[in-house]
Amino acid sequence: MKVIAIVFASFCLATSAMAQTGAEVGGTCKTQAAGNNLHGAALTSKVKSCCKQQAAAQKLHGAAESSFLKSCNSAGLGT
C-alpha cells in the first residue's frame, strides 16, 4: 500500500513538472511564430507543430504527452 502511495505521489510531481515545462516551451514556440509575423490559423498551426516536436524530443507518451501539449498550446496561443 505504501509503495502505491509513493508511486502515485511521484507521478503527480512529475506531471506538475511537465506542465511547467510545457508552459515555458509554449512561450518559446509563440516567440518563434511571432518572429515569422504569423497570425490566425497560421500562428495556431505553427505553435501546435512546435509543441508536438518538443513533446517528441522529450519522448513523452500518453497522459504526460497530453498534459504537456495542452499546457504548451495554451501558453503558446495565449489562452
Sequence and secondary structure as in RCSB ss.txt:
>XXXX:A:sequence
MKVIAIVFASFCLATSAMAQTGAEVGGTCKTQAAGNNLHGAALTSKVKSCCKQQAAAQKLHGAAESSFLKSCNSA
GLGT
>XXXX:A:secstr
 HHHHHHHHHHHHHHHHHHHHHHHHHHHHHHHHHHTT  THHHHHHHHHHHHHHHHHTT  HHHHHHHHHHHHHH
HHT 
